[in-house]
Amino acid sequence: MWNIKEINLKKDYVTERLKNCDDLKEKEKLNLSLASYKALLDNSGTLRYTGLYNTMDKLTENKFSEKQQDGIEKLELFSKNGDYIDNDYLQFLVDLCNNIARTKEITFDDKDFSPINTDYKNMLDTSYDFYNDLGDTEILANAKKLLLDESSINISKLPRRGMDEHNGLSFNDYVFNKAYITMTKQNNIFDYQVLNHEVMNGVDFYIKNKVPSENYVGFNEVPAYTMDYLFIDYLSSKGMDENEIQKLKLKKDNYLKTLATSAKTQIRNGLIRNNKYQFTMDDIREILSPELTKQLLELEAGVVSYGLYNQIKMNKQRGLDNLKKFMQNILPKSQTPNFSFIDLDNETLLKLSKQIGTYSKDTMNLQDNKNIKR
């Protein structure tokens, strides 16, 4: 479990350093780390922090949490005007969104997972064996930094208020170069994937620390999303219940489909509110909120990860090399992202976006689960 005493000491140390820090780059890393320490305490699952904070938020209508944020400089992850998204790129993102939204609907609910007793040690061992089996020494070495360090991983029985839907979370300490992950067990097969997913977020951080001021936002989940596909295949190869494996695949496909449908609805409703029925990209830009921007970028991230997954399946070394090349590179915020350097140009991504949903389709076989449909 996380070392709460150590986290508090780090929080106090960074708070003091911030008082006398004038260097903007250092200040950004200090603020990012301080925000992580506070989030670690918030999400520790302890009565002292999570339980108390949940109660205080209830009593103060969330004003307690707002006060907790005082002193942390807000780090803008998205430009309000979206200046770094030109009309050509916006058109590309909208096309991706429309392609995914048109894929066949998947009806799936987390309640469809069958309950099992997910043992903590077994989950750690399974994730360790997966990264070992992957065959990349650099990824394995960084996965070990989490899987073999009890102070990096926290299993929470009490989720932070408002975070109930997040089965797993990851936090990064830029000052002491340490990744932390937490998860709230649901006692079903998805627990295995959640732990493995968050470990990969930590691996990505260790391979290259990226800060919001330098790196184009929205693509931080690409490595973990790529591993999700590979890990589900791995669980299948190890003989886990195929019906439960199929549910993981359905959930994986369903996430991007739901995200695309949500983004498309927001665009349509925003244009209607502005009385725009014959619209241009400039009209969409007028309604481009930070949340909508985040969703569109995450959709592209999902397609990129699907592309990397397919590369690894076809040529493991080439695919893993491209995955690591992605993790080692900064995507400059001043430029439109271009993934040709990992063999995923825009034309390829548009083709792949039409295939979202096929991951679960090819092996659909849930005779005893009639509530799950395509």
N, C-alpha and C positions, 0 to 999 in steps of 0.2 A: 504494500500500500504506500501511497505518497507519504513522504516525511513532512508532516504539517509544520513541525517546529522549524525545519530547515527552510521551508517555503516562506514562513513568516520572517525569518532572518534575512533571506534574500530580498523580500519586499521592503524591509526597513533599509537595507543597504542601498538598493536602487533608488528609493525615495530620497535619500540623502545625496546621492550622486546627482540627481536631477536638479537639486537646488543650486548647484554651481556649474551646470553644464551649458555651454554656449554653442558647442558644435552641433549643427543640425542633424548630421548623420548619426552621431552618437546618441543624440537626444531621441531620435526615432527608435533606435534599438532599445534604449532604456524604457521608453514609454510602452513599446510592444511587450517587453518583458514584464513590466509592472502590471499591465493589463492581464497578462497570462497568470501572474501570481494571484491576483484578485479573483480571476476566473477559476483557478485551481481550488482556492478556498471555498468559493461559491458552490462548486460542483463536486466537492470532496465526499458528499453523502453523509457527513457527520452531523450530529445534532447541534454541535457547537456552532457550526457555520451554516450548512445547507438548511437544517431544520429551523434554526433561529431566523435565518434570512427569509425563508419562506413565510414564517409567521409574521415577521415585521412587514413584509411586502403586503400581506393580506390586510394587516391593520392600517397601513398607510397608503393603500391603493398604489403600490409600487414606487412611492416617493422615496422609500428607504434605498432602493437600488439606484435611483437617480442620484441620490446624495453620495452613495458609494463611489460613483464615477467622478465626483469632483476631484480635481487635481490631475486627472489623466487627460492630456491633450488629445483631442479627437483627431484621429488619423484618417483623412479622407481617402477612401479606397476607390471612389468613382468621381469623375468630373461631372458636375451637375449638368453641364451643357454637352457632355459627351464629345468634346472637341477631337479626341483621338479616334473617334469612330466616324470616318467619312461616309458619304452616301453609298459608295460602292460596297464598303464593308457592311454597312447596315443592311443593304439589299441582300448580301450574301447570308447574313445572320437570319433575316426574315425567311429567305428561301429554305435554309436548313430547318428552321422552326416549322414551316409549312409541310415540308417533306415528312418530318417525324410525326407531326400531328395527324397526317393522313394514313399512317400505318394502322393496322387492325387493332381495335380496342381490346384491352386485356382487363378482365374483371378479377381483381385479386385483393384480398384483405389479409393483414398480418395474422388475424385470428385463424386463418386457414392452416397455419403451421401447427403440426402436432407437438404437444408438450413432451420434452425430454429433460432429463437432469443433466445440465451442461456443467461438467466439473471444470473448475478453474485450471488445474494442472493439465488436464487433458487438452483444453483449448490452447494453452501455451505450447504444449508439446506438438499439437497438430500444426500450429502456425510455424513453429521452428522447423518441423519436418518439411513443410511446404517450401519455405525459403531455402532450405538445404537442397531439396529436390530440384528447385529452379535452376541451380547450377551456376549462379553468378556470385563470385566470391565477395565483390564489393557490396552488393545488396544484402547478402547474408551477414557480412560483418556489421553492417549498420542495423540490421534487424536484431542482432544479438544485443546491441546496446540497450534495447528495450526489453526484449524477451528474457534476458538474463539479469535484469536489474529490477528488483521488486519496487524500488522507489520511483520507477518510471510509470508503473501501471496501477490503476485504481479500479476496483470493482465497487460500484455504488449501489446501495439498496434504496437510496432516497434521492430521486432526481430533483434538480433545482427547479423551482417554479418557472413555468414557461418553457422548460427544456425537456418536457416529458416525451416529445416525439423524437428526440435525438438519442438513439440507442448508444451512440459513441461520440466522443469529442476528443480533439487533440489540441495541445497548447505548446507553444515554443518559447524557450528561454534563450534570447539572443545574447545575453550577458555571460551566462555560464555554459552556453552551447549544450542545452539539454532539452530533449523532447519528452513530453508527458502525454499519456492517453488515459481516458476513463471510459467505462461502459456501464450501462445498467442492464443486467441480465434479464432476458425474457424467458429463459429456460426453453428454448427451441433451437433448431439448427442455425438460425440466423445469428445467434450469439457468436458462433465460430467465425462467420464472415465479418461481423462488426469488429471483433478483436483484430483480425488479420488486416482489415482495411485501415484501422487506426495505426497499426504498426507501420504500414507502408507510408502513411502520412509522416511518421517520424523518420523513416528512411529517407524520404525526399528532403526533409529539413537537414538531416545530417550530411547528405551528399552536397547540398548547396543551400546556405542560408539566403533566402530571398526576402527583401523588404518591399513594402507597398510603393514607396516613392520611386523605386527603380524598375520594378517588374510589372509588366502588364497584368492586371488583375483578372481573375476569373478562371484561371487554368490550374490552380493549385491541386485540384482533385484528380487530374489526369493519371498520375502514377497509381493512386489508390483504386481508381475506377478500373484501370487496366488489370490490376491484381485481382479485383473482384471476379472478373471473368475466369481468369486462370485458376483461382482458388476454388471456385465452384466446380470446375472440371477436375481439379485435384481431389476434392471430396468424393466425387463420383468414382474416380479411379481407385479410391481406397475402400469402396464397397459400402458407403453410407446409403441409407434408404433412398432409392431413386425417385420415389414420390416427393420426398422432402427436397431432394436436389432440384427437381422440376419446379418446385415452388420458389426456390431461390432464383432460378432462371426467369420465372414469370415476374417476380418482384424486381429483378434487375431491368428487364425490358419495360416494365410498367412505369418505372420512375421517370425515364426520359419522355415517354408518351404523355404522362400526366403533366410534366413540366412544360412540354411544348403546347399542349392544349391550353394550359393556364396562360402562357405568354401570348398565344394567338388571341385568346379571349380578351386579355387586357388591351391589346393593340386595337382590336375591333371596337371595343366599348369606348376607348379613348377617342378614336376617330369619330365615332357617332356623336359623342358629347361635343366635339368640335365641328359637327355638321360637315364632316369630310367623307364623302362617298366615292368620289374619284380622287384618289390621294397620291401624293408623291412621298419620297423618302424624307423630305423636309417636313411634311405633315406628321410623319411618324416620329421624327426627331423631337417635335414639340411636346409629345406625350411620353418621351423616353425617360422614365423615372430611374433612379439608381437601382431599385428592385427589379424592374423590367430589364434593364441592362445586364444585371447580374444573371438573370434567368437565361437570356439569349446567349451570353458568353458560356454559361454552364452547359447549355445544349451543345455548343461547338466542342467544349471539353469532353463531353460524353461521346461524341462522334470520333474525336481524336483518339480517345482511349479504346474505342471499339476497333479503330483502324490498327492501333498498336497491337492489340490482342490478336487480330487476324494475321499480322506480320509474324508474331511470335509462333503462332500455330503453324504457319507455312515454312518459316525459316527461323528457328529459335534464336540463333546467334545474331542474325541481322535485326530481328525484332527487339531483342534485349539491348543491343547496341544503340538502337534508335531511342528506346525508352530512357536509357541513361544519358544519351545526348540531350534529350528533352530536359531531364532533371538538372543537368549541369549548365544549361544555358539560361541567360536572362532574356526575357522578352521585353525590349525597350518600350516604355509607355508612349514614346513619341512616334511609334510606327505601328501600322496595322499588322497584327500577328500573321506570320506566314510560316506554315509548317512543312514547306517543301524540303527543309533541311532534314526532316525525318521521313521523307518520301510520302507526305500527305498534303499534296497541293489542294487548292480549293475545289477543283473538278473532282478529285478523288473523294474528298469529304462529302460533296453533294451526292455522289453515287452511294457512299456508305450510309448517308442519312436516310436513304430510302429502304435500307436493310434493317433499320432498328426494329426489333420485334422478332427477327428470325432466329435469334439465339435460343429462345424457348420453343419456337414453333416446330423445329425439326425433330424434337424428342418428346412432343406432347403426348403424355400417357398417364392420365389421372382418373382412372376408371372409378376409384373409390372416393373421389372428391368432385362431385357434380356441381358444386357451387363455383368452381373455378372455370371460367370460360374464356374463349378467344372470339 
